[in-house]
Amino acid sequence: MAPAVLLLLCTLDAGLTASFPPTPLPKALEILSVASGQRLEATTALKDEVLVARLNNAPRERVLALICQTLNAKWDKGADGTLRLTPDPILLARHVQEKQNAAVTVVQGSLDYLARRLVQQPADLESRTAEAALRQAKRDKDAPMFGPEESPAWRAAARVDDAAAWTARSSDFWPFVSWMGDYLRVLFSGKGPFSAARTLGDSEALRLWSSLGESSRQALRRGETMNLARLTPAAKVAVEKWVYWFEGLGNLEPTEALPRGIHDGSLSLDITEKPVLIGWSNEEGEPIDPMPLDAATFGRALASGSTWWELPGDHFRRFSNFRVGVHRTYSLNFLLEPGALSMKVELSETYFDPSTGSVQKLSPGLAAEIEKARLAALANPPIQKPGKVIPP
């Protein structure tokens, strides 16, 4: 069952009075129905929730609002006047987004902390720290490994399969943040939109990916379309979780669109790839805190710099050495029955092959994409925001 919800309200002039120990939500609503004189029910999606209440003349509307707020739900009024508690997709989406934002904040904070430590140490500390961290990880048979020990730290990037396997074995909500600690920075690459932090941040999508099983993932990679009935029991549970708890159907209310559950459907996989690169000048050397860029972003940076990272265009124009990797997006496309309802779950990874060295000249195709983006940025320069002026 879900964790109990405790409602403690002060004594007021008039309202509900009821007390009960941890009680399944349907039974708790029966008790509150008697106390309030209003028939209260809950949908089956909330049947495993638990309430604990100690109410003394508490305002009814305040109690109902607190239940909604705590359970990410809403009250729907039926034709007979019954109030039915159903999951609220807006509150659920906000709850999920807050968790994801918190994860990104924690991850970025760990990166910044270790980066500051590295800058203050001798130049060879990065490689020595990476080797020590990787050796310790190898000694831990349960620890995830994302690259060979001899590879530079930032090139030991997390791939979706490895990240999903570790996530499935961990009971922590944020398994990578909980395990890696100070080693977080040296075990995966970079910052920015193509950072591997995005691969590790979506624990529920990784658990869904892992639950499919190796044979199903290989079939999907070959372009096969699978019936949902063929999925493993764990995968079916994960799909239901995405539908009913993580707003998988977008603006559709899942308990209305699929009131009797998912009967069957299909699943296919789309994989898109784009090259990404890391660059540096001979004077500055290879960065310890790299920022992978795609062709469009690098082209714009060459023309006008990066306003987000507050770096001028000259910083990027000095690049004479590059490492080229790949950014992949995995789109799981579900078609749910009855109703042929579509749902998409996405994962991504950024990977630099440890066996590939740096280059001084990019491939013609990648160079052409960069030049196209640079010329487009020059033709449409960004509007400069006025700076702050301190009055005399």
C-alpha positions as CSV (number, residue, x, y, z in Angstrom):
1,M,0.0,0.0,0.0
2,A,1.0,3.6,-0.5
3,P,2.3,5.6,2.5
4,A,-0.4,6.7,4.9
5,V,-1.8,10.3,4.7
6,L,-2.2,12.1,8.0
7,L,-4.7,14.9,8.2
8,L,-4.4,17.0,11.4
9,L,-6.8,20.0,11.5
10,C,-7.5,22.4,14.3
11,T,-10.7,22.6,16.2
12,L,-13.1,25.1,14.5
13,D,-16.7,26.1,15.0
14,A,-18.3,23.5,12.8
15,G,-17.2,20.7,10.5
16,L,-16.2,17.1,10.3
17,T,-15.3,15.0,13.3
18,A,-13.7,11.6,12.7
19,S,-10.7,9.6,13.7
20,F,-9.4,6.3,12.3
21,P,-6.0,4.5,12.0
22,P,-4.3,3.7,8.7
23,T,-7.3,2.7,6.6
24,P,-7.7,1.8,2.9
25,L,-9.0,4.7,1.0
26,P,-12.4,3.2,0.0
27,K,-13.2,2.4,3.6
28,A,-11.9,5.7,4.8
29,L,-14.2,7.5,2.4
30,E,-17.1,5.5,3.7
31,I,-16.3,6.8,7.2
32,L,-16.0,10.4,6.0
33,S,-19.2,10.0,4.0
34,V,-21.1,9.3,7.3
35,A,-19.4,12.2,9.1
36,S,-20.0,14.7,6.3
37,G,-23.4,13.6,5.0
38,Q,-21.9,13.6,1.5
39,R,-21.4,10.3,-0.4
40,L,-17.7,9.9,-1.2
41,E,-16.1,7.3,-3.4
42,A,-12.7,6.6,-5.2
43,T,-11.9,5.1,-8.5
44,T,-10.0,1.8,-8.7
45,A,-6.8,3.6,-9.6
46,L,-6.7,4.9,-6.0
47,K,-7.8,1.7,-4.2
48,D,-4.4,1.1,-2.7
49,E,-4.0,4.5,-1.1
50,V,-4.3,4.7,2.7
51,L,-5.6,7.5,4.9
52,V,-5.1,8.3,8.6
53,A,-7.4,11.0,10.0
54,R,-7.9,12.9,13.2
55,L,-10.4,15.5,12.6
56,N,-12.2,17.7,15.2
57,N,-14.8,20.0,13.7
58,A,-12.7,20.5,10.6
59,P,-14.2,22.3,7.6
60,R,-15.5,19.8,5.1
61,E,-14.2,21.6,2.0
62,R,-10.8,21.9,3.6
63,V,-10.6,18.2,4.3
64,L,-11.7,17.3,0.7
65,A,-9.1,19.8,-0.7
66,L,-6.3,18.3,1.4
67,I,-7.2,14.8,0.2
68,C,-6.9,15.9,-3.4
69,Q,-3.7,17.8,-2.8
70,T,-2.0,14.8,-1.0
71,L,-3.2,12.2,-3.5
72,N,-2.8,14.3,-6.7
73,A,-6.4,13.7,-7.4
74,K,-9.7,15.6,-8.0
75,W,-13.4,15.2,-7.1
76,D,-15.8,14.6,-9.9
77,K,-19.5,15.0,-9.1
78,G,-21.9,12.3,-10.4
79,A,-25.4,12.8,-11.5
80,D,-26.7,11.4,-8.2
81,G,-24.5,13.9,-6.2
82,T,-21.8,11.4,-5.4
83,L,-18.2,12.9,-5.2
84,R,-15.8,10.5,-6.9
85,L,-12.1,10.8,-6.3
86,T,-10.0,10.3,-9.5
87,P,-6.3,10.9,-10.3
88,D,-5.8,14.5,-11.6
89,P,-3.5,14.4,-14.6
90,I,-2.5,18.0,-14.1
91,L,-1.5,17.5,-10.5
92,L,0.2,14.2,-11.4
93,A,2.2,15.8,-14.2
94,R,3.2,18.7,-11.9
95,H,4.3,16.1,-9.2
96,V,6.4,14.1,-11.8
97,Q,7.9,17.3,-13.1
98,E,8.8,18.5,-9.6
99,K,10.6,15.2,-9.0
100,Q,12.4,15.4,-12.3
101,N,13.5,19.0,-11.6
102,A,14.7,18.0,-8.2
103,A,16.7,15.2,-9.7
104,V,18.3,17.5,-12.3
105,T,19.1,20.1,-9.5
106,V,20.8,17.4,-7.4
107,V,22.8,16.0,-10.3
108,Q,23.9,19.4,-11.5
109,G,24.9,20.4,-8.0
110,S,27.1,17.2,-7.7
111,L,28.7,18.0,-11.0
112,D,29.4,21.6,-10.1
113,Y,30.8,20.6,-6.7
114,L,33.3,18.1,-8.1
115,A,34.2,20.4,-11.0
116,R,35.2,23.1,-8.4
117,R,37.3,20.5,-6.6
118,L,39.1,19.4,-9.7
119,V,40.0,22.9,-10.8
120,Q,41.8,23.4,-7.5
121,Q,44.0,20.3,-7.9
122,P,47.0,19.3,-10.0
123,A,46.3,18.8,-13.7
124,D,46.6,15.0,-13.6
125,L,44.0,14.7,-10.8
126,E,41.1,14.1,-13.3
127,S,42.6,10.9,-14.7
128,R,43.8,9.7,-11.4
129,T,40.3,10.3,-9.8
130,A,38.6,8.6,-12.7
131,E,40.8,5.6,-12.5
132,A,40.3,5.3,-8.7
133,A,36.5,5.6,-9.1
134,L,36.3,3.1,-11.8
135,R,38.5,0.6,-9.9
136,Q,36.2,1.0,-6.9
137,A,33.2,0.4,-9.1
138,K,34.6,-2.8,-10.5
139,R,35.2,-4.1,-6.9
140,D,31.5,-3.6,-6.3
141,K,29.8,-6.4,-8.2
142,D,26.4,-4.5,-8.1
143,A,27.8,-1.2,-9.3
144,P,27.0,-0.1,-12.9
145,M,29.9,0.3,-15.3
146,F,29.6,2.7,-18.2
147,G,33.0,2.4,-19.9
148,P,36.5,0.8,-19.8
149,E,38.9,1.7,-17.1
150,E,41.5,3.0,-19.5
151,S,39.1,5.5,-21.1
152,P,39.1,9.2,-20.0
153,A,36.5,9.9,-17.4
154,W,34.1,12.0,-19.4
155,R,34.0,9.4,-22.3
156,A,32.7,6.7,-19.9
157,A,29.2,7.7,-20.7
158,A,26.0,6.0,-19.5
159,R,24.1,4.1,-22.2
160,V,20.4,3.4,-21.8
161,D,20.7,-0.4,-21.5
162,D,23.3,-0.2,-18.7
163,A,21.5,2.6,-16.9
164,A,18.2,0.7,-17.1
165,A,19.8,-2.5,-15.8
166,W,21.2,-0.7,-12.8
167,T,17.9,1.2,-12.1
168,A,15.9,-2.0,-12.2
169,R,18.2,-3.6,-9.5
170,S,17.9,-0.6,-7.2
171,S,15.1,0.3,-4.9
172,D,16.1,3.9,-4.6
173,F,13.9,6.4,-6.4
174,W,17.0,8.2,-7.7
175,P,19.4,5.2,-7.9
176,F,22.3,7.0,-9.5
177,V,22.4,10.0,-7.2
178,S,22.1,7.7,-4.2
179,W,25.0,5.5,-5.3
180,M,27.5,7.6,-7.1
181,G,28.1,10.6,-4.8
182,D,31.3,12.3,-5.6
183,Y,32.0,9.8,-8.4
184,L,29.0,11.1,-10.4
185,R,31.0,13.6,-12.4
186,V,33.7,11.2,-13.5
187,L,31.5,8.4,-14.6
188,F,29.5,10.2,-17.3
189,S,30.0,12.9,-19.8
190,G,29.4,16.6,-19.7
191,K,26.7,19.2,-19.2
192,G,24.1,20.8,-21.3
193,P,21.2,19.3,-23.3
194,F,23.2,16.2,-24.4
195,S,24.5,15.4,-20.9
196,A,24.2,11.8,-19.8
197,A,22.5,13.3,-16.7
198,R,19.4,13.2,-18.8
199,T,19.9,9.5,-19.4
200,L,20.1,8.8,-15.7
201,G,17.4,11.2,-14.5
202,D,14.2,9.5,-15.7
203,S,14.1,6.4,-13.4
204,E,10.6,5.3,-14.3
205,A,11.3,5.3,-18.1
206,L,14.5,3.3,-17.4
207,R,12.5,0.8,-15.4
208,L,10.0,0.5,-18.2
209,W,12.8,-0.1,-20.7
210,S,14.4,-2.8,-18.5
211,S,11.1,-4.5,-17.9
212,L,10.7,-5.2,-21.6
213,G,13.5,-7.7,-21.4
214,E,16.5,-8.2,-23.8
215,S,14.6,-10.3,-26.4
216,S,11.8,-7.8,-26.7
217,R,14.2,-4.8,-27.0
218,Q,16.1,-6.6,-29.7
219,A,12.9,-7.3,-31.6
220,L,11.9,-3.7,-31.4
221,R,15.4,-2.6,-32.5
222,R,14.9,-4.8,-35.6
223,G,11.8,-2.8,-36.5
224,E,9.2,-5.4,-35.3
225,T,5.9,-4.3,-33.8
226,M,4.9,-6.2,-30.7
227,N,1.5,-7.0,-29.2
228,L,1.2,-5.8,-25.6
229,A,-0.1,-9.2,-24.7
230,R,3.4,-10.6,-25.4
231,L,5.1,-8.3,-22.9
232,T,6.4,-9.5,-19.6
233,P,4.1,-9.1,-16.5
234,A,6.6,-6.5,-15.2
235,A,6.3,-4.6,-18.5
236,K,2.5,-4.6,-18.4
237,V,2.6,-3.2,-14.9
238,A,5.0,-0.5,-16.0
239,V,2.8,0.4,-19.0
240,E,-0.2,0.7,-16.7
241,K,1.8,3.0,-14.4
242,W,2.6,5.3,-17.3
243,V,-1.0,5.4,-18.4
244,Y,-2.7,6.0,-15.0
245,W,0.0,7.8,-13.0
246,F,2.3,9.6,-15.4
247,E,-0.2,11.3,-17.8
248,G,0.8,9.0,-20.6
249,L,-2.3,9.8,-22.5
250,G,-1.7,13.6,-22.4
251,N,-4.8,15.6,-21.7
252,L,-7.1,12.5,-21.7
253,E,-8.3,11.3,-18.3
254,P,-7.1,7.7,-18.2
255,T,-9.9,6.4,-16.0
256,E,-12.4,7.8,-18.5
257,A,-10.5,6.8,-21.7
258,L,-9.6,3.3,-20.3
259,P,-12.1,2.7,-17.5
260,R,-11.7,-1.0,-17.6
261,G,-7.9,-1.1,-18.1
262,I,-5.7,-1.9,-21.1
263,H,-7.0,-4.9,-23.1
264,D,-4.3,-5.1,-25.7
265,G,-2.4,-2.9,-28.1
266,S,0.9,-2.7,-29.9
267,L,4.4,-1.3,-29.3
268,S,7.0,-0.1,-31.8
269,L,10.3,1.6,-31.4
270,D,11.8,4.6,-33.3
271,I,15.5,5.4,-32.9
272,T,16.9,8.7,-34.1
273,E,20.6,9.6,-34.0
274,K,22.5,12.8,-34.4
275,P,26.3,13.5,-34.2
276,V,27.5,15.5,-31.2
277,L,31.0,16.9,-30.6
278,I,33.3,18.3,-27.9
279,G,35.9,20.8,-29.0
280,W,38.9,22.6,-27.5
281,S,41.8,24.8,-28.5
282,N,45.4,23.8,-28.3
283,E,46.0,26.5,-25.7
284,E,43.2,25.5,-23.4
285,G,43.5,21.7,-23.8
286,E,40.8,19.1,-23.5
287,P,38.1,20.3,-21.0
288,I,37.5,18.5,-17.7
289,D,33.9,19.7,-17.8
290,P,32.9,19.2,-21.5
291,M,29.7,20.4,-23.1
292,P,28.6,18.1,-26.1
293,L,27.0,20.1,-28.9
294,D,25.1,19.1,-32.0
295,A,25.8,20.7,-35.4
296,A,23.0,23.3,-35.1
297,T,24.1,24.5,-31.7
298,F,27.8,24.6,-32.6
299,G,27.0,26.5,-35.8
300,R,25.1,29.1,-33.9
301,A,27.8,29.3,-31.3
302,L,30.4,30.0,-34.0
303,A,28.3,32.9,-35.2
304,S,27.2,34.6,-32.1
305,G,28.5,32.6,-29.0
306,S,26.3,31.0,-26.4
307,T,24.1,33.3,-24.3
308,W,23.1,30.3,-22.1
309,W,26.7,29.6,-21.1
310,E,27.8,33.2,-21.5
311,L,30.6,32.3,-23.9
312,P,31.6,34.5,-26.8
313,G,31.8,33.2,-30.4
314,D,35.5,33.6,-30.3
315,H,35.7,30.8,-27.7
316,F,34.2,28.3,-30.1
317,R,36.0,29.6,-33.1
318,R,39.3,28.8,-31.4
319,F,38.5,25.0,-31.4
320,S,41.1,23.0,-33.3
321,N,40.5,19.6,-31.8
322,F,37.3,17.6,-31.6
323,R,35.8,14.3,-30.3
324,V,32.7,13.2,-32.1
325,G,30.1,11.0,-30.5
326,V,26.4,10.2,-31.1
327,H,23.2,11.2,-29.3
328,R,20.4,8.7,-29.6
329,T,16.7,9.1,-28.8
330,Y,14.6,6.0,-28.2
331,S,10.8,6.5,-28.7
332,L,8.6,3.8,-27.5
333,N,5.3,4.2,-29.4
334,F,2.3,2.5,-27.8
335,L,-1.1,2.1,-29.3
336,L,-3.5,1.1,-26.5
337,E,-6.8,-0.7,-26.9
338,P,-9.7,-0.2,-26.7
339,G,-9.8,3.0,-28.5
340,A,-6.5,3.0,-30.4
341,L,-5.0,5.5,-27.9
342,S,-1.4,6.6,-28.6
343,M,1.3,7.0,-25.9
344,K,5.0,7.8,-26.3
345,V,7.8,7.3,-23.8
346,E,11.3,8.6,-24.7
347,L,14.8,7.9,-23.4
348,S,18.1,9.2,-24.7
349,E,21.8,8.6,-24.5
350,T,25.0,10.4,-25.5
351,Y,28.0,8.2,-26.2
352,F,31.6,8.8,-27.2
353,D,33.3,5.6,-28.4
354,P,36.4,5.1,-26.1
355,S,38.3,3.6,-29.0
356,T,38.0,6.7,-31.1
357,G,40.6,9.5,-30.7
358,S,40.3,13.2,-31.3
359,V,40.4,14.7,-34.8
360,Q,41.5,18.0,-36.2
361,K,39.1,18.0,-39.1
362,L,35.4,17.1,-39.0
363,S,33.7,14.9,-41.6
364,P,32.4,16.8,-44.7
365,G,28.8,16.0,-43.8
366,L,29.0,17.3,-40.2
367,A,31.1,20.3,-41.3
368,A,28.4,21.2,-43.9
369,E,25.6,21.0,-41.3
370,I,27.6,23.3,-38.9
371,E,28.3,25.8,-41.7
372,K,24.6,25.9,-42.7
373,A,23.7,26.6,-39.1
374,R,26.4,29.3,-38.8
375,L,25.2,31.1,-41.9
376,A,21.6,31.0,-40.8
377,A,22.6,32.5,-37.4
378,L,24.6,35.3,-39.1
379,A,21.5,36.1,-41.3
380,N,19.3,36.3,-38.2
381,P,21.4,37.5,-35.3
382,P,19.8,37.3,-31.9
383,I,18.2,40.4,-30.5
384,Q,20.5,41.9,-27.8
385,K,18.7,42.5,-24.5
386,P,19.4,45.9,-23.0
387,G,21.8,45.8,-20.1
388,K,21.1,47.1,-16.7
389,V,22.1,50.8,-16.1
390,I,22.9,51.9,-12.7
391,P,21.6,55.5,-12.3
392,P,24.1,58.1,-11.1
